[in-house]
Every structure is written in structure tokens, then in C-alpha cells.
């Protein structure tokens, strides 16, 4: 029994099938293709956005980026495009779950994205959100003071009645997209390729940091740490649902609470007067 197959707290022992040379090559291609059309694509655009910000004549701390930008100037079309954006992002999550599905098994139950332990998952998710959220806010504030983090506009300041439901959907999209792909999918596929758990955790955490690079150096550091913590929790619990709940709660607080935070601490959270030299081509849905 390999280290990755040993029983751990909260998870069942599973024996991964042995792959021949063709199976390993096919699986490598699958991982690269999935990353290229999902979080990997966003990570590349995010890194390029950071490079452009660093090369701009405006200091990094005097620039801003928007996480949930409007999709159209007309309200009705903005809502339609926002809903379509959430739908197609969740379609990619569904594709990943489909790839994880195996005959005679249930992929959702195998990765712990079900409601069989919902009470415990909620409790763990709330605790994890608190553990990550408070230091995360402090790191963002420090990054802003040091000028290594851009001003992140997490939500519109002129909210309409439909703004909060859309922000909640965006938070759920971010939680499912990042945790199902960064954690559940990569753990499953890279384990089958013979990777050790900590190699997977560190790789996924680095990819998560790159995914948020458009927000600045502070965001990279914070999300790498978050990735390590989330990866360790998945390794121990064997369930992705607490991570999805924690991530969704973090983003709901960030998105919905942003106007209040901008009013109370304008020097840290309010948009800076100097705009970013260029918009992020593929902004991350996460805060």
C-alpha cells in the first residue's frame, strides 16, 4: 500500500488502478487539456496581467483591478451575461466531474462533493473560512500599504437589487471552480500518475497563486498559503465540500461586504483614482 492509499481520518482507503504507458500518457494529456481550458488558462492571463502592471509607469500600489466587472452598460443585458458566465463556468466544473466518473462508482461521493455529511462539512467550512479569512484580510491590507498589491474592486459600489444574488452566484462559481479543479481533480489525476500528496499540494497551491497573480504579489502569497491549507485539509478529510463551503463563504463576505469596507477604510479598499493600464483579459472569479 502506497502512502497515498493509506486510510486517513475521515476518508476511506482506495486502491488506484495501475496505468500502463499508454494510460499514463493519455492521462497527462487530459490534465494539460483540462488546465488549458479552465484554471490554467486564467492563470496564464493573470500572470500576463501582473507583468503588464509591473512594466507600467504607474506603481503597482496605485493600480486597481475589478473582480466582478459589469458585462454590459444596460442592466438587463448585464444580468443576462453575468448569468451566462456563471453557467458556462459551472459547465466546465461539470466536465471535470464527468471525467472523474467511473463505471460502477460515483465521482461526487468519491471526492466528497455530496450532502452525506453536510452538517460536519458546514462546520468545517465555517471554521476554515475564519482561519483563512482574517489573516487574508490582514495580508491584503499589508500588501496595499507596502504597494505590492493592487486595489481590488470586489463588487460594484452602486448596487441594484439583483447585485447581491449575482455576487452570491459568482462566489459559488469561484468555490466550485477552484476547489473541484485545483484540489479534487488534480489530487485524483496526479495520484494516478504516481505523485506524492505534498507534491500535489504544493503544485496546486502554486497554480492557485498564479491564478490570482493579477491582484499583485500579496495575493500570490496569500493564495499559495490558502492552497497549502486547503490541500492539507483535503488530504486529511478526503472531502472537497468543506473547501467549497469555506471558499464560497469567503467570497460572499468579500463581495457583499466590499461596499461597506470601502466606506469604512477607503485607503485600503476603495478604488484608487489612477486606473489600471489595461483590464485583466480573464479576471479570476475569486476574491
VMD Tcl script that draws the C-alpha trace (Angstrom):
set ca {
  {0.00 0.00 0.00}
  {1.45 3.33 -1.05}
  {1.40 6.43 1.21}
  {-1.35 8.00 -0.87}
  {-3.54 4.91 -0.39}
  {-3.30 4.67 3.40}
  {-6.52 5.34 5.32}
  {-6.69 8.78 6.88}
  {-9.12 10.47 9.20}
  {-12.48 10.92 7.50}
  {-11.65 9.06 4.28}
  {-11.80 5.52 3.01}
  {-8.83 3.59 1.71}
  {-8.85 3.45 -2.07}
  {-6.63 1.49 -4.41}
  {-5.81 3.42 -7.55}
  {-5.72 1.39 -10.75}
  {-2.31 0.71 -12.26}
  {-1.77 2.54 -15.54}
  {0.27 1.26 -18.44}
  {2.48 3.54 -20.52}
  {-0.38 4.49 -22.86}
  {-2.74 5.16 -19.95}
  {-0.24 7.45 -18.23}
  {0.41 9.40 -21.41}
  {-3.30 9.74 -22.08}
  {-3.89 10.94 -18.51}
  {-1.11 13.53 -18.80}
  {-2.73 14.91 -21.93}
  {-6.09 15.02 -20.19}
  {-4.65 17.05 -17.29}
  {-2.97 19.53 -19.64}
  {-6.15 19.94 -21.72}
  {-8.35 20.43 -18.64}
  {-5.96 23.05 -17.25}
  {-5.71 24.77 -20.63}
  {-9.47 25.34 -20.83}
  {-10.10 26.07 -17.15}
  {-7.94 27.41 -14.32}
  {-4.66 27.09 -16.20}
  {-5.87 29.44 -18.91}
  {-6.90 32.00 -16.31}
  {-3.54 31.61 -14.55}
  {-1.65 32.47 -17.75}
  {-3.76 35.57 -18.37}
  {-3.40 36.53 -14.71}
  {0.40 36.33 -14.82}
  {0.49 38.36 -18.04}
  {-1.74 40.96 -16.40}
  {0.68 41.23 -13.47}
  {3.65 41.56 -15.82}
  {1.93 44.41 -17.66}
  {1.14 46.12 -14.35}
  {4.76 45.80 -13.21}
  {6.03 47.23 -16.51}
  {3.60 50.15 -16.43}
  {4.87 53.59 -15.37}
  {2.21 53.67 -12.64}
  {3.30 51.99 -9.35}
  {1.62 48.67 -8.62}
  {0.00 50.00 -5.44}
  {-1.64 52.83 -7.41}
  {-3.40 50.46 -9.81}
  {-6.67 48.61 -9.46}
  {-8.44 45.55 -10.78}
  {-12.08 44.53 -10.73}
  {-13.21 41.03 -9.81}
  {-16.87 41.24 -10.89}
  {-16.90 43.83 -13.68}
  {-20.14 44.68 -15.46}
  {-20.63 42.85 -18.75}
  {-22.81 45.48 -20.39}
  {-23.88 49.07 -19.82}
  {-27.56 48.10 -19.96}
  {-28.73 46.46 -16.74}
  {-30.87 43.73 -18.30}
  {-28.09 42.58 -20.63}
  {-25.54 42.79 -17.85}
  {-27.65 40.36 -15.78}
  {-28.06 38.02 -18.76}
  {-24.32 37.97 -19.49}
  {-23.45 37.52 -15.82}
  {-25.78 34.53 -15.54}
  {-24.37 33.01 -18.74}
  {-20.85 33.49 -17.40}
  {-21.74 31.56 -14.25}
  {-23.50 28.85 -16.27}
  {-20.58 28.21 -18.63}
  {-18.06 28.25 -15.76}
  {-20.12 25.62 -13.94}
  {-20.32 23.64 -17.20}
  {-16.53 23.31 -17.04}
  {-16.83 22.04 -13.47}
  {-19.40 19.51 -14.70}
  {-16.96 18.43 -17.42}
  {-14.25 17.78 -14.83}
  {-16.66 15.76 -12.67}
  {-17.69 13.81 -15.78}
  {-14.04 12.95 -16.45}
  {-13.67 11.75 -12.86}
  {-16.72 9.47 -13.19}
  {-16.01 5.77 -13.49}
  {-18.30 2.81 -14.22}
  {-19.83 1.47 -11.05}
  {-18.74 4.46 -8.99}
  {-19.97 7.89 -8.00}
  {-17.44 10.65 -8.63}
  {-19.28 13.17 -6.45}
  {-19.22 10.80 -3.49}
  {-15.61 9.82 -4.15}
  {-14.36 13.42 -3.97}
  {-16.78 14.32 -1.19}
  {-18.95 16.75 -3.13}
  {-22.25 15.46 -1.78}
  {-24.58 16.05 1.16}
  {-23.98 12.84 3.10}
  {-22.04 14.71 5.82}
  {-23.42 18.17 5.24}
  {-23.59 19.20 8.90}
  {-19.96 18.36 9.51}
  {-18.94 19.90 6.18}
  {-20.65 23.19 7.08}
  {-18.94 23.28 10.47}
  {-15.54 22.60 8.95}
  {-16.19 25.09 6.17}
  {-17.08 27.89 8.59}
  {-14.01 27.16 10.72}
  {-11.77 27.05 7.68}
  {-13.23 30.31 6.35}
  {-12.43 32.01 9.66}
  {-8.89 30.61 9.75}
  {-8.18 31.79 6.20}
  {-10.30 34.95 6.08}
  {-8.89 37.01 8.96}
  {-5.20 36.57 8.03}
  {-6.16 37.04 4.38}
  {-7.65 40.48 5.08}
  {-4.57 41.42 7.11}
  {-2.27 40.29 4.30}
  {-4.27 42.32 1.77}
  {-4.05 45.43 3.97}
  {-0.30 44.94 4.46}
  {0.17 44.43 0.73}
  {-1.70 47.65 0.00}
  {0.43 49.58 2.50}
  {3.64 48.14 1.01}
  {2.45 48.89 -2.53}
  {2.75 45.28 -3.76}
  {-0.98 44.61 -4.04}
  {-3.35 46.39 -6.39}
  {-6.66 47.83 -5.18}
  {-9.17 45.04 -5.71}
  {-12.68 46.24 -6.54}
  {-14.60 43.17 -5.39}
  {-18.12 44.40 -6.17}
  {-19.97 47.35 -7.72}
  {-20.40 50.29 -5.36}
  {-23.72 51.27 -6.96}
  {-25.55 48.03 -6.11}
  {-29.00 47.26 -7.51}
  {-31.48 44.74 -6.09}
  {-30.13 41.96 -8.30}
  {-26.48 42.63 -7.42}
  {-26.32 40.53 -4.24}
  {-27.86 37.35 -5.79}
  {-25.41 37.64 -8.70}
  {-22.49 38.09 -6.31}
  {-23.56 35.02 -4.34}
  {-23.69 33.03 -7.58}
  {-20.24 34.34 -8.51}
  {-18.92 33.27 -5.11}
  {-20.39 29.77 -5.56}
  {-18.88 29.59 -9.04}
  {-15.45 30.50 -7.66}
  {-15.71 27.97 -4.84}
  {-16.71 25.11 -7.13}
  {-14.31 26.01 -9.93}
  {-11.21 26.34 -7.81}
  {-11.76 23.59 -5.27}
  {-13.08 20.93 -7.64}
  {-10.29 21.52 -10.18}
  {-7.33 22.66 -8.06}
  {-7.97 20.13 -5.32}
  {-10.26 17.21 -6.16}
  {-9.37 16.79 -9.83}
  {-5.61 17.34 -9.52}
  {-5.39 15.10 -6.45}
  {-7.13 12.27 -8.31}
  {-5.22 12.58 -11.56}
  {-1.75 13.31 -10.19}
  {-2.02 10.49 -7.66}
  {-2.75 8.12 -10.53}
  {0.42 9.40 -12.20}
  {2.41 8.49 -9.11}
  {2.77 11.92 -7.48}
  {3.07 12.17 -3.72}
  {0.48 14.13 -1.75}
  {2.76 17.01 -0.83}
  {3.98 17.37 -4.40}
  {0.33 17.70 -5.44}
  {-0.47 20.15 -2.64}
  {2.45 22.44 -3.43}
  {1.87 22.31 -7.20}
  {-1.84 23.07 -6.84}
  {-1.06 25.88 -4.37}
  {1.45 27.44 -6.78}
  {-1.10 27.23 -9.59}
  {-3.70 28.87 -7.33}
  {-1.25 31.68 -6.59}
  {-0.63 32.20 -10.31}
  {-4.42 32.20 -10.87}
  {-4.67 35.27 -8.61}
  {-1.46 37.00 -9.75}
  {-3.41 39.83 -11.39}
  {-4.13 41.15 -7.86}
  {-0.44 41.61 -7.05}
  {2.35 39.99 -5.06}
  {0.40 39.90 -1.80}
  {-2.43 37.97 -3.43}
  {0.02 35.40 -4.80}
  {1.48 34.76 -1.35}
  {-1.93 34.64 0.33}
  {-3.42 32.23 -2.18}
  {-0.40 29.93 -2.12}
  {-0.80 29.68 1.66}
  {-4.54 29.12 1.25}
  {-3.80 26.40 -1.31}
  {-1.46 24.60 1.06}
  {-4.00 24.72 3.89}
  {-6.88 23.58 1.66}
  {-4.76 20.82 0.14}
  {-3.76 19.55 3.59}
  {-7.40 19.59 4.69}
  {-8.48 17.58 1.63}
  {-5.67 15.09 2.24}
  {-6.87 14.66 5.82}
  {-10.65 14.79 5.31}
  {-10.97 13.32 1.83}
  {-13.89 15.68 1.11}
  {-13.98 18.75 -1.09}
  {-17.34 20.02 0.18}
  {-15.91 21.82 3.26}
  {-13.44 23.60 0.98}
  {-16.20 24.68 -1.41}
  {-18.27 25.97 1.51}
  {-15.30 27.83 3.03}
  {-14.31 29.39 -0.30}
  {-17.88 30.40 -1.11}
  {-18.33 32.00 2.32}
  {-15.04 33.90 1.96}
  {-16.08 35.29 -1.39}
  {-19.62 36.15 -0.29}
  {-18.20 38.16 2.60}
  {-15.66 39.81 0.29}
  {-18.13 40.58 -2.49}
  {-21.18 41.62 -0.48}
  {-19.18 43.36 2.25}
  {-16.98 45.30 -0.17}
  {-19.10 48.48 -0.37}
  {-19.16 48.67 3.44}
  {-15.41 48.04 3.68}
  {-14.72 50.67 1.03}
  {-16.73 53.21 3.00}
  {-15.10 52.39 6.36}
  {-11.49 52.02 5.14}
  {-11.24 53.94 1.85}
  {-7.44 53.97 1.93}
  {-7.34 50.16 1.78}
  {-10.46 49.03 -0.04}
  {-11.74 51.95 -2.11}
  {-10.78 52.18 -5.79}
  {-7.71 54.29 -6.45}
  {-8.08 57.29 -8.75}
  {-5.44 56.05 -11.19}
  {-6.86 53.23 -13.34}
  {-5.01 50.08 -14.24}
  {-3.12 50.40 -17.54}
  {-5.10 47.56 -19.00}
  {-8.01 45.38 -17.91}
  {-7.37 41.81 -16.89}
  {-8.17 39.71 -20.01}
  {-9.63 36.87 -17.98}
  {-10.32 38.06 -14.43}
  {-10.46 35.45 -11.74}
  {-13.87 34.91 -10.13}
  {-12.30 34.63 -6.74}
  {-11.59 37.41 -4.31}
}
mol new
graphics top color blue
foreach p $ca { graphics top sphere $p radius 0.5 }
foreach p [lrange $ca 0 end-1] q [lrange $ca 1 end] { graphics top cylinder $p $q radius 0.2 }
display resetview
